[in-house]
Amino acid sequence: MYFPIYRPRRLRRNETLRRMIRETRLSPDDFIYPLFVTHGRGVRNEIGSMPGVAQLSVDWAVKEAEEAFQLGVPAVILFGIPKKKDLRGSEAYARTGIVQQAIRAIKKRLPELVVITDVCLCEFTSHGHCGVVVKDQVDNDATLKLLAKMALSHAEAGADMVAPSDMMDGRVKAIRETLDAKGFENIPILSYAAKHASGFYGPFREAAESTPQFGDRKSYQMDPANAREAVREAALDVQEGADIIMVKPALPYLDVIRAVREEFDLPVAAYNVSGEYAMIKAAAARGWLDEERVMMEVLTAIKRAGADLIITYFAKDAARLLKK
């Protein structure tokens, strides 16, 4: 009926026309760059399953953060690898903990960079679970107190935002009340609102040394089959005081990102997780795909689905391309 009056190819003839009518635009401002910090000095332990990603001592983490900031990436999110782990993840909320040290050092060098901290006990506990374990089960309510204590310690060290990723019920409320009571009412909470029990986290667990020593996390992370439940989870976190809500992983859950985006008017984040990153890196290393092209296509898809912010290990590489 419309052909030949309407020919969509007219607006695809050259790059300038394509750029003029592009519906979804990426910017370095969209990205949050993850950093894994560990004790020591001059330490850069490469992660075998994540080429280009490493565990970094604080001095190296400052350098990485500075490079990302110079490329236009406005924020980093910190994950810690402690010297010693115990049943209650004590270093997670210690004043001298590795994340607390990194916050102070990065903010001293880069006061304008937004420093976000992951709030979860899994990297710090000897059993590798995200909370207090009682009789081989994670005790939800006992864990809330430690998560709130952890978030407070990050705020006291100078963090700009805290991001609870544990998936305990009620943790956003517990953190919000604790921060407010201690004079940190202006610290936002980026909630991992819909975090699924995904097979895409494998490389991260190598990087963060956080593999559970028994069982799995399916009793507290979401069933990958559930989308409506993801919206309910996000609604609970919004009611409890979340300022930004996140879907994790991103690429296999684009429908969930879209559903959350359509339901809420808060900023929405998505985590382009380690497995998504590793797949692209591995395929590119074998010459099976064009790494830069696929990287940008994936990040564009995540934003097109509705994410305002994207946590991604590709942050620096993508920012370099966008600045060309």
C-alpha positions in Angstrom: 0.0 0.0 0.0 2.7 2.5 1.0 5.5 1.4 -1.4 6.9 3.2 -3.4 5.7 6.4 -1.7 7.4 5.4 1.6 10.9 3.8 1.2 12.6 3.4 4.7 15.9 2.9 2.9 15.9 6.6 1.9 17.1 7.5 5.5 19.7 4.7 5.6 21.7 5.8 2.6 24.7 7.2 4.5 26.1 7.5 8.0 25.1 11.2 8.4 21.4 10.4 7.7 21.5 7.3 9.9 23.0 9.4 12.8 20.4 12.2 12.4 17.4 9.8 12.9 19.0 7.5 15.5 16.5 6.7 18.2 18.9 5.4 20.9 22.1 7.2 21.7 24.9 6.0 24.0 27.1 8.4 26.0 29.9 7.8 28.4 27.6 9.4 31.0 25.5 6.2 30.8 28.3 4.0 32.1 29.4 2.8 35.6 32.8 1.1 35.7 33.3 -1.9 38.1 36.5 -2.1 40.0 37.8 -5.0 42.2 40.0 -3.8 45.0 42.4 -5.9 47.1 45.0 -5.3 49.7 48.7 -4.6 49.0 50.5 -2.1 46.8 51.3 -2.4 43.1 49.0 -5.4 42.8 47.3 -6.1 39.5 46.0 -9.7 39.4 44.5 -10.4 36.0 41.3 -12.4 35.9 41.7 -15.3 33.5 38.0 -15.4 32.5 37.7 -11.7 32.1 40.5 -10.4 29.8 41.3 -6.8 30.6 39.9 -7.0 34.1 42.0 -7.4 37.3 42.0 -7.4 41.0 43.6 -4.0 41.9 45.4 -2.7 44.9 44.1 0.7 46.0 46.9 2.6 44.1 46.0 0.8 40.9 42.3 1.3 41.5 42.9 5.0 41.7 44.7 5.0 38.4 41.9 3.0 36.7 39.3 5.3 38.2 41.2 8.3 36.9 41.5 6.9 33.4 37.8 6.1 33.3 36.9 9.6 34.5 39.2 11.2 31.9 37.3 9.2 29.2 34.0 10.7 30.5 32.8 7.8 32.6 31.2 9.5 35.6 31.1 6.7 38.2 32.7 3.5 39.4 31.3 0.8 41.6 33.7 -0.9 44.1 33.9 -4.6 45.0 36.3 -5.7 47.7 38.5 -8.8 48.2 39.4 -8.9 52.0 42.6 -10.1 53.6 40.6 -12.5 55.8 37.1 -13.9 55.6 34.9 -15.0 58.5 31.4 -16.2 59.1 30.0 -12.7 59.4 32.1 -10.9 56.8 33.7 -8.6 59.4 35.9 -6.7 56.9 32.8 -5.6 55.0 31.9 -3.0 57.6 35.3 -2.4 59.2 36.7 1.2 59.1 39.9 -0.1 57.7 38.3 -2.5 55.2 39.6 -2.6 51.7 36.5 -0.9 50.1 36.6 1.8 52.8 40.3 2.4 52.0 39.6 2.6 48.2 36.7 5.0 48.7 38.9 7.5 50.6 41.8 7.2 48.1 39.6 7.6 45.0 37.6 10.5 46.5 40.8 12.3 47.5 42.2 12.1 44.0 38.9 12.4 42.1 36.4 14.3 44.2 34.0 14.8 41.2 33.9 11.1 40.3 30.8 9.3 41.7 31.9 6.4 43.9 29.3 3.7 44.3 29.8 0.7 46.6 28.4 -2.8 46.3 26.7 -3.7 49.6 26.8 -7.5 50.0 28.6 -9.9 52.3 29.4 -12.6 49.8 33.0 -11.4 49.1 33.7 -11.2 52.8 32.2 -14.3 54.3 34.1 -17.6 54.6 31.1 -19.5 53.3 30.6 -17.3 50.3 26.9 -16.6 50.9 25.4 -13.1 50.9 24.3 -13.1 54.6 24.5 -14.7 58.0 24.2 -18.5 57.7 22.2 -20.4 60.4 21.8 -24.1 60.0 22.9 -23.9 56.3 20.3 -21.3 55.6 20.8 -17.5 55.1 19.0 -15.7 57.9 17.3 -12.8 56.2 16.6 -10.6 59.2 20.0 -11.1 61.0 21.7 -10.1 57.7 19.8 -6.8 57.5 21.7 -5.4 60.4 25.1 -6.2 58.9 24.1 -4.8 55.5 23.0 -1.5 57.1 26.3 -1.4 59.1 28.2 -2.0 55.9 26.4 0.7 54.0 26.9 3.1 56.8 30.7 2.4 56.9 30.8 3.2 53.2 29.0 6.5 53.6 31.3 7.4 56.5 34.3 6.7 54.2 33.0 9.1 51.6 30.9 7.0 49.2 28.5 8.9 47.0 26.0 6.1 46.6 25.4 2.6 48.0 24.1 -0.4 46.0 22.7 -3.4 48.0 23.0 -6.5 45.8 22.3 -9.2 48.4 18.6 -9.7 47.7 17.5 -9.9 51.3 13.9 -8.9 51.9 13.7 -5.4 53.5 17.3 -4.4 53.1 16.6 -1.1 51.3 14.4 0.0 54.3 17.1 -1.1 56.8 19.8 0.8 55.0 17.7 3.9 54.4 16.7 4.1 58.0 20.3 3.6 59.2 21.7 6.2 56.8 19.1 8.7 57.7 19.5 8.2 61.4 23.3 8.9 61.1 23.0 12.1 59.0 23.4 10.5 55.6 19.9 11.2 54.3 21.4 12.6 51.0 23.2 9.3 50.1 21.2 7.6 47.3 20.5 3.9 47.2 20.9 2.1 43.9 19.1 -1.1 44.6 19.7 -4.4 42.8 16.0 -4.8 42.7 15.7 -7.7 40.3 18.8 -9.8 40.6 18.4 -13.3 39.1 20.1 -16.5 40.1 22.0 -16.6 36.8 24.7 -18.7 35.3 26.2 -15.5 33.8 28.0 -14.6 37.1 30.7 -17.3 36.9 33.6 -15.0 35.9 32.6 -12.4 38.6 32.9 -15.1 41.2 36.5 -15.7 40.1 37.2 -12.0 40.2 35.5 -11.4 43.6 36.5 -14.8 45.1 32.9 -15.2 46.2 31.8 -18.7 45.1 29.5 -20.3 47.7 31.2 -23.0 49.7 27.9 -25.0 49.8 24.6 -24.9 48.0 23.7 -22.0 45.8 21.9 -18.6 46.0 18.6 -19.7 44.5 16.8 -19.3 47.8 17.3 -15.5 47.7 18.2 -14.5 44.2 15.3 -14.5 41.7 14.2 -17.4 39.5 15.3 -16.5 35.9 11.9 -17.5 34.6 10.0 -14.8 36.5 9.3 -11.3 35.0 6.2 -10.3 36.9 7.9 -11.1 40.1 10.8 -8.8 39.1 8.3 -5.9 38.9 7.0 -6.7 42.3 10.6 -6.8 43.7 11.3 -3.4 42.2 8.0 -2.0 43.7 9.0 -3.2 47.1 12.4 -1.5 46.8 10.8 1.7 45.6 8.4 1.7 48.6 11.4 1.2 50.9 13.3 4.2 49.6 15.4 3.1 46.6 16.5 6.0 44.4 17.6 3.9 41.4 16.4 0.4 40.6 18.5 -2.2 38.8 18.0 -5.3 36.7 20.8 -7.9 36.7 21.9 -9.5 34.4 21.1 -7.3 31.5 21.3 -9.0 28.1 19.2 -12.1 28.9 16.7 -9.9 30.7 16.0 -7.1 28.3 12.3 -7.8 28.7 12.5 -7.3 32.4 14.4 -4.0 31.9 11.6 -2.9 29.6 8.9 -4.0 32.1 10.5 -2.2 35.0 11.1 0.9 32.8 7.4 1.1 31.9 6.2 0.5 35.4 8.3 3.1 37.3 9.5 6.6 36.7 12.7 6.3 38.7 16.0 5.9 37.0 16.6 2.3 35.9 20.1 0.7 35.8 21.2 -2.6 34.3 24.3 -4.7 34.9 26.1 -5.9 31.8 27.5 -8.8 33.8 30.8 -10.7 33.7 29.5 -13.6 31.7 28.1 -11.3 29.0 31.5 -9.6 28.9 33.5 -12.9 28.8 31.4 -14.3 26.0 32.2 -11.4 23.7 35.8 -11.4 24.7 36.2 -15.1 24.1 34.4 -15.1 20.7 36.4 -12.0 19.6 39.7 -13.7 20.6 38.8 -16.6 18.2 37.9 -14.2 15.4 34.2 -15.2 15.5 32.9 -11.7 15.8 33.9 -8.1 15.7 34.4 -7.1 19.4 33.9 -3.4 19.1 30.8 -3.7 16.9 29.2 -6.3 19.1 30.1 -4.4 22.3 28.4 -1.3 21.1 25.4 -3.3 19.8 24.9 -4.9 23.2 25.2 -1.7 25.1 22.8 0.0 22.7 20.3 -2.8 23.2 20.4 -2.5 27.0 19.8 1.2 26.7 17.1 0.8 24.1 15.3 -1.6 26.4 15.0 1.2 29.0 18.2 1.4 31.1 19.3 4.9 32.0 22.6 3.6 33.5 24.7 0.6 32.6 27.3 -1.1 34.8 29.7 -2.6 32.4 33.3 -3.8 32.2 33.3 -2.3 28.7 32.9 1.2 30.1 36.4 2.5 29.2 36.5 0.8 25.8 33.0 2.1 24.8 33.8 5.6 26.1 36.9 5.7 23.9 34.9 4.8 20.8 32.2 7.3 21.6 34.8 10.1 22.0 36.1 9.5 18.4 
